[in-house]
Amino acid sequence: MDVSTIYELRRERRLKEAFQLAQQAISEEPGDERVAAAYFWVVYDYCKHFIESNDREKLDRALAMLERVPAEILRSNEYVANAYRSLQRASHPELSVIQAAQGRSKDDPCGAYESVKEFIESPDSVGQDWHEKLGWILYRYMKWLLEQEPLDEYMLRSLLRDYIQLRNSRPSLLHSRILWQATQLAKKKVSFDFPTFFLHWGGDNFRDEDLHPHVDGEHKYPSLLSHVCRQVATGGKPYDVGRICLEISKNRSLGGKGEVLDHLREPLFWHCYQLGKEGKFAELERELREYCAAHAAHGPSRWHSEILSLALRLVKVDDSFVAIFRLWDFHNLRREDFEPSKGKDGVEYPSLVDRLRKRFFEYVKRLQNRSLDIISWASEVYAFFESHTQLDAWAIREYAMLLTWQNRYSEAIDRYRDCLLEYPDRYFIWHELAGCVQDDGQLRMALLCKAVLCERDESFIRRLRMELAEQLYEQGLWAEAMAELDTYERANEKRDAAFAALRAKVRAKCESGRVDVPRDNRRFYLEQRYAAESFAFARFPEKELTLVSLWRGKDDKLRCCLSDGSDVTLEGKAKRMGVSERTPLGSAFAVRYMERRDEKQAAVGLSATSKGVRYVPLAIGKLDAPPWSKMPSQPGYVTHVNRAKSVYHVVTWLGTEVFSKYAGDKPQLSKGDFVAFRAYFRRVKDEVKLQIVSMQRAEREWVLPRCKCAHHGIAVVDHINQEKKLFHFAFGPEGGGGVIRFDETDLRLVLGQSIEVDYLLYKTPRGERMAVCCVQETDELVSSMRKSITEGNLVVQCGDDGYTPRHGFINHFYYISGRELVEHGIMHDCLVDAELIYGGKNKKGKDRWNVLSLRICE
């Protein structure tokens, strides 16, 4: 649009027409610089007119019209910019005062503030654009006041209140500087409520650089956030932890609530640390209680745990520490608190939880009167520990003791069982477990017997022996009760009235019953041991195993092997297994065991079929059963007796060959005997080996049906080797064949004779082999084994002399050897009638047929 008309009307002072035309033009082309400038100058003339006529209301409306002029034009067009500033000064004379005061505030902050005080106290009287300048003037004045003595606290608090009313840009450098000055005022120990001011200041108004430490060369300075949190936490003024955290957490560059909490808690830690260093322990305890009351509900963090660790070190009175710990709230323990820590020296130290648990439990244990409240709370603490980490055996025992004190016996028993997996030979664990058995006197007696077996030092088990004697008396075992009291008397010179009273009762029963009192109860303990161990390890499987071997190791200690005959095999020291040299092989034992799949674990047992699985015996008790009755009999067959090495070669029911050494010079078994034996597996390094014991003769009818490798078939004698004294037989083109030595059968077989053969196929390092078990004659014929040829064409191949037959072929397929041709008088080609029998495969894998009869056709 042509703006010359607008300028012409303006020069003629026809402002109303010029304004209408300019307003229309800027509506149609708001981005045109020429149109915007023309519009500005028309409105400028209106403003000048209203200033001269002192019409403030119309002036404000006219100034509002200038908002339609793009800001770029107000800045880039020099004439427009100068006119706009002139217009502002003329329309707002106070702005020149603010402008002058800002420059003056650096040298004379007090005078500068006084000149604009009315604007600061009534910020709505000036435009919002000038609030930033007023804020800087206020800041410099406040900074000056903080350096004066005496401190004008009222004035400083008034300045901060006035600043909050300003509407300057936030976050900004000015806003952060004001907060810094507020922290300096709060440090003066005045009545200024810094936490409340901070909430008005706005926790989400931090700049990014306010949230992180400032690094200047080699020096590192705390962030503004750290200063603020320190002042909030240690300033002595009440504050709402949750609200402070919520405000600060609005800054997205922070890690969340946990990081904010640590900013608040770290200064409190160092404050408490300093109190402890100065020996102000009463004040320290008070501070810790107040801290826990305010912070415990807001969750875990690193410095929350550090404060608990500090209390653990510095609060010496157990009652006070436990009270602080209860306020601290054990639910605030972090995963890191359960892990050991390393010091600067590289030494590993116990975890916070371990140190805490040790002191806490010792306190509860020492209490003379344990209230239900403290015991219940202690159990909750241990339940929390148990759900967050794998407790060691001692911690589990402590938890079990707490449960016992609450009469929660079944839960305590479960924990004691876990302890015994780690320490099965600690008498006090068995003793405490016995205390949890309330309704079974027989079982409790067995557990007490096991406890006595585990400890030899009589000074430790005085109370235990008395308790066991009372239990034996209640069970009516008066001889054993008297023996227990005699043992107690021999080991203890001092005896109390309770001992004398019990001894008198037991002696009276023994005299009335005329029972014989043994010297000690050791044999009785051993009889009760399995009942106690089986109860303690009831969650683990129980198997009946058999003693299969006894030997002495390199250390000359007796060792033994127990097996179930299939997968489970236990090897170890005989004493630990309850086995002696007098224990006969084949004795049966009930065993509870635990599986371990750790290759490096030094275990007593092993799995014969699963590599890496080991078995650890937990409870072993001898069974009253006939020898070998708990181990299944397995079938086999003796294929050879090596007298030089005193070894039987035996084919097992699985089709494997094993070697079994026999005792003495003369074998009890012979080649060809059917046998029954007990078998078990042993893993030797990475190889699984089958071992057999207790081998005896058995009936063929019992052995063969049970052997997986047993076979039965109809065969034909296809060759007789008189030189080697054996018969060769074949099952047919698909069945293979074998040999029978003359001395292995009473039969004298002829070529072509049908026989029934029972045999075993078994594997050896040299390949698969056949063991013939039984041979019988039969009239049954196998058609595929015989061939009858009538008038077959026999072609004879002669040797180099042209006369002697070398070999021949009937119908170009059936091979006839030169020896057989000579025996039948055949020297040239002819027609023949022949009876052939199958003779197995030749070296080339082709079928071979032997001659039964051969006759020349007439």
FENSUL-V995179 format. One record per backbone hydrogen bond with DSSP energy under -0.5 kcal/mol. NH is the residue of the N-H (numbers start at 1). CO is the residue of the C=O. E is the energy in kcal/mol with one decimal. If there is no record, write none. Layout:
((NH/CO/E) (NH/CO/E))
//
This chain:
((3/1/-0.6) (7/3/-1.9) (8/4/-2.4) (9/5/-2.4) (10/6/-1.9) (11/7/-2.3) (12/8/-1.6) (13/10/-1.7) (14/9/-2.6) (15/13/-1.4) (18/14/-2.3) (19/15/-2.9) (20/16/-2.1) (21/17/-2.2) (22/18/-2.5) (23/19/-2.8) (24/20/-1.9) (25/21/-2.0) (26/22/-2.5) (27/23/-1.3) (28/24/-1.6) (29/25/-2.7) (32/29/-1.2) (33/31/-0.5) (36/32/-2.4) (37/33/-2.3) (38/34/-2.1) (39/35/-2.4) (40/36/-2.5) (41/37/-2.2) (42/38/-1.6) (43/39/-2.1) (44/40/-2.8) (45/41/-1.8) (46/42/-1.6) (47/43/-2.4) (48/44/-2.4) (49/45/-2.0) (50/46/-2.4) (51/47/-2.4) (52/48/-2.1) (53/49/-1.9) (54/51/-0.7) (55/50/-2.4) (56/54/-1.0) (59/55/-1.9) (60/56/-2.3) (61/57/-1.5) (62/58/-2.4) (63/59/-2.7) (64/60/-1.7) (65/61/-1.2) (66/62/-0.8) (66/63/-0.7) (67/64/-1.4) (68/65/-1.7) (69/66/-1.6) (70/68/-0.5) (73/70/-0.7) (74/70/-1.4) (75/71/-1.2) (76/72/-3.4) (77/73/-1.9) (78/76/-0.9) (81/77/-3.1) (82/78/-2.5) (83/79/-2.2) (84/80/-2.4) (85/81/-2.3) (86/82/-2.3) (87/83/-2.3) (88/84/-2.2) (89/85/-2.4) (90/86/-2.3) (91/87/-2.7) (92/88/-2.6) (95/92/-1.5) (96/92/-0.5) (96/93/-0.6) (97/93/-0.7) (98/94/-2.0) (99/95/-2.7) (100/96/-2.2) (101/97/-2.5) (102/98/-2.2) (103/99/-1.4) (104/100/-1.7) (105/101/-1.7) (106/103/-0.5) (107/104/-1.0) (108/104/-3.0) (112/108/-2.6) (113/109/-2.1) (114/110/-2.2) (115/111/-1.8) (116/112/-1.0) (116/113/-0.8) (117/113/-0.6) (119/116/-0.6) (120/116/-2.0) (121/117/-2.5) (122/118/-1.2) (123/120/-0.6) (125/122/-2.0) (126/123/-1.4) (130/127/-1.7) (131/128/-1.5) (134/130/-2.0) (135/131/-2.4) (136/132/-1.8) (137/133/-2.1) (138/134/-2.5) (139/135/-2.5) (140/136/-2.3) (141/137/-1.9) (142/138/-2.6) (143/139/-2.6) (144/140/-1.9) (145/141/-2.3) (146/142/-2.1) (147/143/-0.6) (147/144/-0.9) (148/145/-1.6) (153/151/-1.5) (156/152/-2.1) (157/153/-2.5) (158/154/-2.1) (159/155/-2.4) (160/156/-2.1) (161/157/-2.0) (162/158/-2.7) (163/159/-2.6) (164/160/-1.9) (165/161/-0.9) (165/162/-0.5) (166/162/-0.7) (166/163/-1.5) (176/172/-2.0) (177/173/-2.4) (178/174/-2.4) (179/175/-1.7) (180/176/-2.0) (181/177/-2.3) (182/178/-1.9) (183/179/-1.9) (184/180/-1.8) (185/181/-2.2) (186/182/-2.3) (187/183/-1.5) (188/185/-1.5) (189/186/-1.2) (194/192/-1.4) (197/193/-2.0) (198/194/-2.8) (199/195/-1.8) (200/196/-1.7) (201/197/-2.7) (202/198/-2.0) (205/202/-1.8) (210/207/-1.0) (211/207/-0.5) (211/208/-1.3) (214/221/-2.4) (215/213/-0.5) (216/214/-0.5) (216/219/-3.0) (219/216/-2.1) (221/214/-3.5) (225/210/-2.3) (227/223/-1.8) (228/224/-2.5) (229/225/-2.8) (230/226/-2.4) (231/227/-2.2) (232/228/-2.7) (233/229/-2.7) (234/230/-2.7) (235/231/-1.4) (241/239/-0.8) (244/240/-2.5) (245/241/-2.6) (246/242/-2.3) (247/243/-2.4) (248/244/-2.4) (249/245/-2.6) (250/247/-1.1) (251/248/-1.9) (252/250/-0.8) (254/251/-1.8) (260/256/-1.6) (261/257/-2.8) (262/258/-1.9) (263/259/-1.6) (264/260/-1.6) (265/261/-2.5) (266/262/-2.5) (267/263/-0.6) (268/264/-0.7) (269/265/-2.2) (270/266/-2.1) (271/267/-2.0) (272/268/-2.4) (273/269/-2.6) (274/270/-2.2) (275/271/-1.8) (276/272/-2.2) (277/273/-2.3) (278/274/-2.0) (279/276/-1.0) (280/275/-2.6) (281/279/-1.5) (284/280/-2.2) (285/281/-2.5) (286/282/-1.9) (287/283/-2.7) (288/284/-2.6) (289/285/-2.4) (290/286/-2.4) (291/287/-2.8) (292/288/-2.6) (293/289/-2.4) (294/290/-1.8) (295/291/-2.8) (296/292/-2.1) (298/295/-2.1) (299/296/-1.1) (305/301/-1.7) (306/302/-2.0) (307/303/-1.9) (308/304/-1.5) (309/305/-2.4) (310/306/-2.3) (311/307/-2.3) (312/308/-2.3) (313/309/-1.3) (314/310/-2.7) (315/311/-2.1) (316/314/-1.0) (318/316/-0.6) (321/317/-2.4) (322/318/-2.8) (323/319/-1.9) (324/320/-2.2) (325/321/-2.9) (326/322/-2.3) (327/323/-1.7) (328/324/-2.5) (329/325/-1.5) (332/329/-2.1) (333/330/-1.7) (337/334/-0.7) (338/335/-1.4) (339/336/-1.3) (341/349/-1.7) (343/347/-2.5) (346/343/-1.9) (349/341/-3.9) (353/337/-2.2) (355/351/-2.2) (356/352/-2.7) (357/353/-3.1) (358/354/-2.2) (359/355/-1.9) (360/356/-2.6) (361/357/-2.8) (362/358/-2.0) (363/359/-1.8) (364/360/-2.1) (365/361/-3.1) (366/362/-1.7) (367/363/-0.9) (367/364/-0.7) (370/368/-0.6) (371/369/-0.8) (375/371/-2.0) (376/372/-2.6) (377/373/-2.3) (378/374/-2.3) (379/375/-2.2) (380/376/-1.8) (381/377/-1.9) (382/378/-2.1) (383/379/-2.4) (384/380/-2.1) (385/381/-2.3) (386/382/-2.8) (387/383/-1.7) (388/384/-0.8) (388/385/-1.0) (389/385/-1.3) (391/389/-1.0) (396/392/-2.3) (397/393/-2.2) (398/394/-2.2) (399/395/-2.3) (400/396/-2.3) (401/397/-2.4) (402/398/-2.1) (403/399/-2.2) (404/400/-2.2) (405/401/-2.2) (406/402/-0.8) (407/404/-2.0) (408/403/-2.8) (409/407/-1.3) (412/408/-1.9) (413/409/-2.7) (414/410/-1.6) (415/411/-1.6) (416/412/-2.5) (417/413/-2.2) (418/414/-1.4) (419/415/-2.0) (420/416/-2.2) (421/417/-0.9) (421/418/-0.5) (422/418/-0.8) (422/419/-1.1) (423/419/-2.6) (426/423/-1.1) (427/425/-0.7) (429/426/-0.8) (430/426/-1.4) (431/427/-2.5) (432/428/-2.4) (433/429/-2.4) (434/430/-2.2) (435/431/-1.4) (436/432/-0.6) (436/433/-1.3) (437/433/-0.5) (437/434/-1.2) (438/436/-0.8) (444/440/-2.3) (445/441/-2.2) (446/442/-1.9) (447/443/-2.3) (448/444/-2.1) (449/445/-2.2) (450/446/-2.2) (451/447/-2.0) (452/448/-2.1) (453/449/-2.0) (454/450/-1.1) (455/452/-1.2) (458/456/-0.8) (460/457/-1.5) (461/457/-0.6) (461/458/-0.5) (465/461/-2.4) (466/462/-1.9) (467/463/-2.3) (468/464/-2.5) (469/465/-2.7) (470/466/-2.1) (471/467/-2.0) (472/468/-2.7) (473/469/-2.1) (474/470/-2.2) (475/471/-1.6) (476/473/-1.4) (477/472/-2.5) (478/476/-1.3) (481/477/-2.0) (482/478/-2.6) (483/479/-2.3) (484/480/-2.0) (485/481/-2.0) (486/482/-2.5) (487/483/-2.1) (488/484/-2.1) (489/485/-2.4) (490/486/-2.3) (491/487/-1.4) (492/488/-1.4) (495/493/-0.5) (500/496/-1.8) (501/497/-2.6) (502/498/-2.2) (503/499/-2.8) (504/500/-2.1) (505/501/-1.8) (506/502/-2.5) (507/503/-2.8) (508/504/-2.0) (509/505/-1.7) (510/506/-2.5) (511/507/-2.7) (512/508/-2.1) (513/509/-2.1) (514/510/-1.1) (515/510/-1.4) (517/515/-0.5) (518/516/-0.6) (525/521/-2.7) (526/522/-2.4) (527/523/-1.8) (528/524/-1.6) (529/525/-1.2) (530/526/-0.6) (532/528/-1.7) (533/529/-2.7) (534/530/-3.2) (535/531/-1.6) (536/532/-2.3) (537/533/-2.1) (538/535/-1.2) (540/537/-1.7) (543/591/-2.9) (545/543/-0.7) (545/589/-2.7) (546/563/-2.7) (547/587/-2.7) (548/546/-0.7) (548/561/-2.6) (549/561/-1.1) (551/559/-2.3) (553/557/-2.3) (556/553/-1.9) (559/551/-3.7) (560/572/-2.4) (561/549/-1.9) (562/570/-2.9) (563/546/-2.0) (564/568/-1.8) (569/567/-0.5) (569/606/-1.3) (570/562/-3.2) (571/604/-1.4) (572/560/-1.7) (574/558/-2.4) (577/573/-1.3) (578/574/-0.5) (578/575/-1.0) (579/574/-3.0) (583/580/-1.4) (584/582/-0.5) (586/547/-3.1) (587/584/-1.5) (589/545/-3.1) (590/621/-3.4) (591/543/-3.0) (591/589/-0.5) (592/619/-2.6) (593/541/-1.4) (594/616/-2.2) (596/614/-2.8) (599/597/-0.7) (601/598/-1.2) (603/601/-1.1) (605/615/-2.9) (606/569/-2.6) (607/613/-2.2) (608/567/-1.8) (611/609/-0.6) (613/610/-1.7) (614/596/-3.4) (614/612/-0.6) (616/594/-2.7) (617/615/-0.5) (618/592/-3.4) (619/592/-1.7) (621/590/-2.4) (623/588/-2.9) (625/623/-1.4) (628/586/-2.5) (629/626/-1.9) (631/628/-1.3) (634/677/-3.2) (636/675/-1.8) (637/651/-1.8) (638/673/-2.5) (639/637/-0.6) (639/649/-2.4) (640/649/-1.2) (642/640/-0.5) (642/647/-3.1) (643/641/-1.1) (646/642/-0.8) (647/642/-2.1) (648/660/-3.0) (649/640/-3.0) (650/648/-0.6) (650/658/-2.8) (651/637/-3.1) (652/650/-0.6) (652/656/-2.9) (653/635/-0.9) (655/652/-1.9) (657/763/-0.9) (658/650/-2.7) (658/656/-0.5) (660/648/-2.0) (662/646/-2.1) (667/665/-0.5) (672/638/-2.9) (673/670/-1.8) (675/636/-2.2) (676/696/-2.9) (677/634/-2.2) (678/693/-2.8) (679/632/-0.5) (680/691/-2.5) (682/689/-3.0) (684/682/-0.7) (684/687/-3.1) (685/683/-0.7) (687/684/-2.2) (689/682/-3.8) (689/687/-0.5) (691/680/-3.5) (691/689/-0.5) (693/678/-3.0) (696/676/-2.6) (698/674/-2.9) (702/699/-0.8) (703/699/-2.0) (704/700/-2.1) (706/703/-1.2) (707/703/-0.7) (707/704/-1.2) (708/653/-1.9) (708/706/-0.6) (709/653/-0.6) (710/707/-1.2) (711/759/-2.7) (713/757/-2.0) (715/713/-0.5) (715/755/-3.0) (716/730/-2.3) (717/753/-2.5) (718/716/-0.8) (718/728/-1.7) (719/728/-1.5) (721/726/-2.7) (722/720/-0.9) (725/721/-1.0) (726/721/-1.9) (727/740/-3.6) (728/719/-3.1) (729/738/-2.7) (730/716/-2.0) (731/736/-3.5) (732/736/-0.6) (735/732/-0.9) (736/732/-0.9) (738/729/-1.9) (740/727/-2.6) (742/725/-2.3) (744/741/-1.8) (745/742/-1.1) (749/747/-0.6) (752/717/-3.5) (753/750/-1.9) (755/715/-2.9) (756/776/-3.5) (757/713/-2.9) (758/774/-2.6) (759/711/-2.3) (760/771/-2.6) (761/709/-1.9) (762/760/-0.5) (762/769/-2.4) (763/655/-2.5) (764/767/-1.6) (767/764/-2.1) (769/762/-3.0) (771/760/-2.7) (772/770/-0.5) (773/758/-2.7) (773/771/-0.5) (774/758/-1.7) (776/756/-2.2) (778/754/-1.7) (783/781/-0.6) (785/782/-2.1) (786/783/-1.3) (787/836/-2.2) (789/787/-0.5) (789/834/-3.0) (792/832/-3.4) (794/792/-0.8) (794/830/-2.9) (795/793/-0.6) (795/809/-2.4) (796/794/-0.5) (797/807/-3.4) (798/796/-0.5) (799/804/-3.0) (802/799/-1.5) (806/797/-3.6) (807/797/-1.6) (808/816/-2.5) (809/795/-2.0) (810/814/-2.5) (811/793/-2.8) (811/809/-0.6) (813/810/-2.0) (814/810/-2.1) (815/813/-0.6) (816/808/-2.9) (818/806/-1.2) (821/817/-1.7) (822/818/-2.2) (823/819/-2.3) (824/820/-1.4) (825/822/-1.4) (826/821/-2.7) (827/825/-0.6) (830/794/-1.7) (832/792/-2.4) (833/855/-3.2) (834/789/-2.6) (835/853/-2.4) (836/787/-3.1) (837/850/-3.0) (838/785/-2.9) (839/848/-3.8) (842/846/-2.8) (845/842/-1.9) (848/840/-3.2) (850/837/-3.4) (852/835/-3.3) (853/835/-1.7) (855/833/-2.5) (857/831/-2.6))
//
